[in-house]
Amino acid sequence: MDNDPTIAIPKSLYDELIRKAEAYDKMNIGASVGGKKAWANLTPEERSARAKKAVEARIKKYGQKTKK
């Protein structure tokens, strides 16, 4: 018995899966770069304000966490 994990699928289905995978990869690349560039263009005061807003949102959603 052969231990080859290859499965047979129609060429059209294979091509569609490859197209979708490549599109997904392209979507994720841009999001990461865009967020970093946007963050780099903020002033220190703007970054601080956004960070505080994020902390407040997490506390509102999950409650205050205490250190042990």
Residue pairs with C-beta under 8 A, 6 or more apart in sequence:
39 47
42 50
